[in-house]
Amino acid sequence: MANTLLMPKATAVWLVDNTALTFEQIAEFCKLHPLEVSAIADGDAAQGIKGMDPVMTGQLTRDEIARGEANPDHQLKLSEPKVRVPETKRKGPRYTPLSKRQDRPNAILWLVRNHPELKDAQISRLVGTTKSTIEQIRNRTHWNSANLVPMDPVTLGLCSQIDLDLEVQRAERYAPPAAPAGDTLLPASETEGLPVEGERGEAPEEKELDADAVFAKLSSLKSSDEDKEE
């Protein structure tokens, strides 16, 4: 956790104007050179900088100032902050403990299968590996490919669920739109010229029945039946 003095020059200006501390004490506390503190006192440096009270910010106590004024050899001590501010982590590959490094290939295989949209750089950030290893696992050329089992990196403790979700969302944001699956409606430009059902062609007109021909045929059938009976 970081515990550093806020605005050193502004604090030095306030201490020069409001205390009887020596230049060396102020310089040591504010991490400045004694000559720079002397220039602040003479008005040659830090012009236009408004002094900041370290007592108000909780970084120095009145008792600590009094001890410093009473003893020129006393070094002022920075008060413990009431709120801890975490130090900013430098950007770089994620560090993986030795005990979990053997699980990285399984985690990489899980990511490749379940989130193919992730880029190699994203997988490398999540589990702390190299692009060559990812490529070998993806192409099944890794020396231990036959024994690899897909395992969730969150369950293995290689990354947090929040980090994984952020990387997946980032990958989906820049991924190309998926091709439509299954049957889809044709555009209007392709269906304008198609005939509507029932209008493909007029049904052929039924021929008119000839009554005389029908009765003549019936009479011939009846006479043939009578001949057979005789």
C-alpha positions as a Markdown table, in Angstrom:
| # | Residue | x | y | z |
|---|---|---|---|---|
| 1 | Met | 0.0 | 0.0 | 0.0 |
| 2 | Ala | 1.2 | 3.5 | -0.8 |
| 3 | Asn | 1.9 | 6.0 | 2.0 |
| 4 | Thr | 3.5 | 9.1 | 0.4 |
| 5 | Leu | 3.2 | 12.8 | 1.1 |
| 6 | Leu | 0.6 | 14.6 | -1.0 |
| 7 | Met | 1.8 | 17.7 | -2.8 |
| 8 | Pro | 5.3 | 18.0 | -1.3 |
| 9 | Lys | 6.0 | 21.6 | -2.4 |
| 10 | Ala | 2.7 | 22.9 | -1.2 |
| 11 | Thr | 3.3 | 21.2 | 2.1 |
| 12 | Ala | 6.8 | 22.7 | 2.3 |
| 13 | Val | 5.3 | 26.2 | 1.6 |
| 14 | Trp | 2.9 | 25.8 | 4.5 |
| 15 | Leu | 5.5 | 24.5 | 6.9 |
| 16 | Val | 7.9 | 27.4 | 6.1 |
| 17 | Asp | 5.2 | 29.9 | 6.7 |
| 18 | Asn | 3.5 | 28.4 | 9.8 |
| 19 | Thr | 6.2 | 26.5 | 11.8 |
| 20 | Ala | 9.6 | 27.0 | 13.2 |
| 21 | Leu | 11.0 | 23.8 | 11.7 |
| 22 | Thr | 14.5 | 24.0 | 10.2 |
| 23 | Phe | 15.0 | 23.8 | 6.4 |
| 24 | Glu | 16.7 | 20.4 | 6.8 |
| 25 | Gln | 13.6 | 19.0 | 8.7 |
| 26 | Ile | 11.2 | 20.3 | 6.1 |
| 27 | Ala | 13.4 | 19.1 | 3.2 |
| 28 | Glu | 13.6 | 15.6 | 4.8 |
| 29 | Phe | 9.9 | 15.4 | 5.3 |
| 30 | Cys | 8.9 | 16.8 | 1.9 |
| 31 | Lys | 11.7 | 14.9 | 0.0 |
| 32 | Leu | 13.2 | 18.2 | -1.3 |
| 33 | His | 16.7 | 19.7 | -1.2 |
| 34 | Pro | 17.4 | 22.1 | 1.7 |
| 35 | Leu | 18.5 | 24.8 | -0.8 |
| 36 | Glu | 15.1 | 24.5 | -2.5 |
| 37 | Val | 13.4 | 24.9 | 0.9 |
| 38 | Ser | 15.6 | 28.0 | 1.5 |
| 39 | Ala | 14.6 | 29.4 | -1.8 |
| 40 | Ile | 10.9 | 28.9 | -0.9 |
| 41 | Ala | 11.5 | 30.8 | 2.3 |
| 42 | Asp | 13.2 | 33.6 | 0.4 |
| 43 | Gly | 10.4 | 33.8 | -2.2 |
| 44 | Asp | 12.6 | 32.7 | -5.1 |
| 45 | Ala | 10.8 | 29.3 | -5.6 |
| 46 | Ala | 7.3 | 27.9 | -5.5 |
| 47 | Gln | 5.8 | 31.3 | -6.3 |
| 48 | Gly | 2.1 | 31.1 | -6.8 |
| 49 | Ile | 1.9 | 27.7 | -5.0 |
| 50 | Lys | -0.7 | 27.8 | -2.2 |
| 51 | Gly | 0.4 | 26.1 | 1.0 |
| 52 | Met | -1.4 | 23.0 | 2.0 |
| 53 | Asp | -1.8 | 22.2 | 5.7 |
| 54 | Pro | -0.6 | 18.5 | 6.3 |
| 55 | Val | -2.4 | 18.5 | 9.6 |
| 56 | Met | -5.8 | 19.0 | 7.9 |
| 57 | Thr | -5.0 | 16.2 | 5.4 |
| 58 | Gly | -4.1 | 13.9 | 8.3 |
| 59 | Gln | -0.5 | 13.4 | 7.2 |
| 60 | Leu | 1.1 | 15.2 | 10.1 |
| 61 | Thr | 0.0 | 15.8 | 13.7 |
| 62 | Arg | 0.5 | 19.0 | 15.9 |
| 63 | Asp | 2.4 | 16.9 | 18.4 |
| 64 | Glu | 4.8 | 15.8 | 15.7 |
| 65 | Ile | 5.4 | 19.4 | 14.6 |
| 66 | Ala | 6.0 | 20.5 | 18.2 |
| 67 | Arg | 8.6 | 17.7 | 18.7 |
| 68 | Gly | 10.4 | 18.8 | 15.6 |
| 69 | Glu | 10.4 | 22.5 | 16.7 |
| 70 | Ala | 11.8 | 21.5 | 20.1 |
| 71 | Asn | 14.5 | 19.3 | 18.7 |
| 72 | Pro | 16.2 | 20.3 | 15.4 |
| 73 | Asp | 17.6 | 16.8 | 15.0 |
| 74 | His | 14.1 | 15.2 | 15.1 |
| 75 | Gln | 12.9 | 13.8 | 11.8 |
| 76 | Leu | 9.2 | 14.2 | 11.2 |
| 77 | Lys | 7.2 | 11.1 | 10.7 |
| 78 | Leu | 4.4 | 10.7 | 8.3 |
| 79 | Ser | 1.1 | 9.7 | 9.9 |
| 80 | Glu | -0.5 | 6.5 | 9.0 |
| 81 | Pro | -3.3 | 7.2 | 6.5 |
| 82 | Lys | -6.9 | 6.4 | 7.5 |
| 83 | Val | -7.7 | 5.1 | 4.0 |
| 84 | Arg | -5.3 | 2.8 | 2.3 |
| 85 | Val | -4.8 | 3.5 | -1.4 |
| 86 | Pro | -3.5 | 0.4 | -3.4 |
| 87 | Glu | -0.5 | 1.0 | -5.5 |
| 88 | Thr | -1.0 | 1.0 | -9.2 |
| 89 | Lys | 0.2 | -2.2 | -10.7 |
| 90 | Arg | 2.6 | -2.0 | -13.7 |
| 91 | Lys | 1.2 | -3.4 | -16.9 |
| 92 | Gly | 2.7 | -6.7 | -18.0 |
| 93 | Pro | 2.1 | -10.4 | -18.2 |
| 94 | Arg | 0.0 | -11.9 | -15.4 |
| 95 | Tyr | 2.2 | -13.6 | -12.8 |
| 96 | Thr | 1.1 | -17.2 | -12.2 |
| 97 | Pro | 2.3 | -19.1 | -9.0 |
| 98 | Leu | 4.5 | -22.1 | -9.6 |
| 99 | Ser | 1.8 | -24.4 | -8.1 |
| 100 | Lys | -0.7 | -23.4 | -10.7 |
| 101 | Arg | 1.5 | -23.2 | -13.8 |
| 102 | Gln | 0.8 | -26.8 | -14.6 |
| 103 | Asp | -2.9 | -26.0 | -15.0 |
| 104 | Arg | -2.4 | -23.3 | -17.6 |
| 105 | Pro | -2.6 | -25.6 | -20.6 |
| 106 | Asn | -5.9 | -27.0 | -19.4 |
| 107 | Ala | -7.2 | -23.4 | -18.9 |
| 108 | Ile | -6.0 | -22.4 | -22.4 |
| 109 | Leu | -7.8 | -25.4 | -23.9 |
| 110 | Trp | -11.0 | -24.4 | -22.1 |
| 111 | Leu | -10.7 | -20.8 | -23.3 |
| 112 | Val | -10.0 | -21.9 | -26.9 |
| 113 | Arg | -13.0 | -24.2 | -26.9 |
| 114 | Asn | -15.6 | -22.1 | -25.0 |
| 115 | His | -14.5 | -18.6 | -26.2 |
| 116 | Pro | -13.1 | -18.9 | -29.7 |
| 117 | Glu | -13.7 | -15.1 | -30.1 |
| 118 | Leu | -10.8 | -14.4 | -27.7 |
| 119 | Lys | -7.6 | -13.3 | -29.3 |
| 120 | Asp | -4.2 | -14.8 | -28.3 |
| 121 | Ala | -3.2 | -11.6 | -26.6 |
| 122 | Gln | -6.4 | -11.7 | -24.4 |
| 123 | Ile | -5.8 | -15.3 | -23.4 |
| 124 | Ser | -2.2 | -14.4 | -22.6 |
| 125 | Arg | -3.4 | -11.6 | -20.3 |
| 126 | Leu | -5.9 | -13.9 | -18.5 |
| 127 | Val | -3.7 | -16.9 | -17.7 |
| 128 | Gly | -0.2 | -15.5 | -18.2 |
| 129 | Thr | 1.1 | -17.5 | -21.1 |
| 130 | Thr | 2.8 | -17.0 | -24.5 |
| 131 | Lys | 1.2 | -16.9 | -27.9 |
| 132 | Ser | 3.3 | -19.8 | -29.1 |
| 133 | Thr | 1.8 | -22.0 | -26.3 |
| 134 | Ile | -1.7 | -20.9 | -27.3 |
| 135 | Glu | -1.0 | -21.7 | -30.9 |
| 136 | Gln | 0.3 | -25.2 | -30.1 |
| 137 | Ile | -2.7 | -26.0 | -27.9 |
| 138 | Arg | -5.1 | -24.7 | -30.6 |
| 139 | Asn | -3.4 | -26.8 | -33.3 |
| 140 | Arg | -3.1 | -29.8 | -31.1 |
| 141 | Thr | 0.7 | -29.8 | -31.5 |
| 142 | His | 1.5 | -29.3 | -27.8 |
| 143 | Trp | 3.7 | -31.9 | -26.3 |
| 144 | Asn | 1.0 | -32.9 | -23.8 |
| 145 | Ser | -2.1 | -32.5 | -25.9 |
| 146 | Ala | -3.2 | -36.1 | -25.4 |
| 147 | Asn | -3.5 | -35.5 | -21.6 |
| 148 | Leu | -5.0 | -32.0 | -21.6 |
| 149 | Val | -8.5 | -31.6 | -20.1 |
| 150 | Pro | -10.5 | -28.3 | -20.5 |
| 151 | Met | -10.7 | -26.6 | -17.1 |
| 152 | Asp | -12.2 | -23.2 | -16.3 |
| 153 | Pro | -9.4 | -20.7 | -15.5 |
| 154 | Val | -11.7 | -19.0 | -12.9 |
| 155 | Thr | -12.1 | -22.3 | -11.0 |
| 156 | Leu | -8.3 | -22.9 | -11.2 |
| 157 | Gly | -7.7 | -19.4 | -9.7 |
| 158 | Leu | -5.7 | -18.2 | -12.7 |
| 159 | Cys | -8.0 | -15.2 | -13.3 |
| 160 | Ser | -11.2 | -13.7 | -11.9 |
| 161 | Gln | -14.6 | -13.9 | -13.3 |
| 162 | Ile | -14.7 | -10.1 | -13.8 |
| 163 | Asp | -11.5 | -10.2 | -15.9 |
| 164 | Leu | -12.8 | -13.0 | -18.0 |
| 165 | Asp | -16.2 | -11.3 | -18.6 |
| 166 | Leu | -14.4 | -8.0 | -19.6 |
| 167 | Glu | -12.2 | -9.8 | -22.1 |
| 168 | Val | -15.2 | -11.6 | -23.6 |
| 169 | Gln | -17.2 | -8.4 | -23.9 |
| 170 | Arg | -14.2 | -6.7 | -25.5 |
| 171 | Ala | -13.9 | -9.5 | -28.0 |
| 172 | Glu | -17.6 | -9.6 | -28.8 |
| 173 | Arg | -17.6 | -5.8 | -29.4 |
| 174 | Tyr | -15.1 | -6.1 | -32.3 |
| 175 | Ala | -16.2 | -9.5 | -33.6 |
| 176 | Pro | -17.8 | -9.5 | -37.1 |
| 177 | Pro | -21.6 | -10.1 | -37.2 |
| 178 | Ala | -22.6 | -13.8 | -37.4 |
| 179 | Ala | -23.9 | -15.2 | -40.6 |
| 180 | Pro | -27.7 | -15.9 | -40.5 |
| 181 | Ala | -28.5 | -19.5 | -40.0 |
| 182 | Gly | -31.5 | -21.4 | -41.5 |
| 183 | Asp | -34.1 | -20.1 | -43.9 |
| 184 | Thr | -34.6 | -16.4 | -44.2 |
| 185 | Leu | -37.1 | -14.2 | -46.0 |
| 186 | Leu | -36.1 | -13.2 | -49.5 |
| 187 | Pro | -35.7 | -9.5 | -50.2 |
| 188 | Ala | -38.6 | -7.7 | -51.9 |
| 189 | Ser | -36.5 | -7.1 | -55.0 |
| 190 | Glu | -36.4 | -10.8 | -55.6 |
| 191 | Thr | -40.0 | -11.6 | -55.0 |
| 192 | Glu | -41.7 | -8.8 | -57.0 |
| 193 | Gly | -41.8 | -10.7 | -60.2 |
| 194 | Leu | -43.0 | -14.0 | -58.7 |
| 195 | Pro | -46.6 | -14.9 | -59.5 |
| 196 | Val | -49.0 | -15.2 | -56.5 |
| 197 | Glu | -50.5 | -18.6 | -55.8 |
| 198 | Gly | -53.6 | -19.1 | -57.8 |
| 199 | Glu | -52.4 | -16.7 | -60.5 |
| 200 | Arg | -49.7 | -18.9 | -62.0 |
| 201 | Gly | -52.0 | -19.7 | -65.0 |
| 202 | Glu | -55.7 | -19.9 | -65.6 |
| 203 | Ala | -57.1 | -23.4 | -65.1 |
| 204 | Pro | -58.2 | -25.0 | -68.4 |
| 205 | Glu | -61.9 | -24.5 | -69.0 |
| 206 | Glu | -64.1 | -27.6 | -68.6 |
| 207 | Lys | -65.7 | -28.8 | -71.8 |
| 208 | Glu | -69.5 | -28.6 | -72.0 |
| 209 | Leu | -71.2 | -32.0 | -71.8 |
| 210 | Asp | -73.1 | -33.3 | -74.8 |
| 211 | Ala | -76.4 | -34.7 | -73.4 |
| 212 | Asp | -77.2 | -36.6 | -76.6 |
| 213 | Ala | -73.9 | -38.4 | -76.6 |
| 214 | Val | -74.2 | -39.3 | -73.0 |
| 215 | Phe | -77.7 | -40.9 | -73.5 |
| 216 | Ala | -76.6 | -42.7 | -76.6 |
| 217 | Lys | -73.7 | -44.2 | -74.7 |
| 218 | Leu | -76.0 | -45.3 | -71.8 |
| 219 | Ser | -78.5 | -46.8 | -74.3 |
| 220 | Ser | -75.7 | -48.9 | -76.0 |
| 221 | Leu | -74.5 | -50.1 | -72.6 |
| 222 | Lys | -78.1 | -51.2 | -71.6 |
| 223 | Ser | -78.7 | -53.0 | -74.9 |
| 224 | Ser | -75.5 | -54.9 | -74.5 |
| 225 | Asp | -76.5 | -56.0 | -71.0 |
| 226 | Glu | -79.9 | -57.3 | -72.3 |
| 227 | Asp | -78.1 | -59.4 | -75.0 |
| 228 | Lys | -75.9 | -61.1 | -72.4 |
| 229 | Glu | -79.0 | -62.0 | -70.3 |
| 230 | Glu | -80.7 | -63.8 | -73.3 |
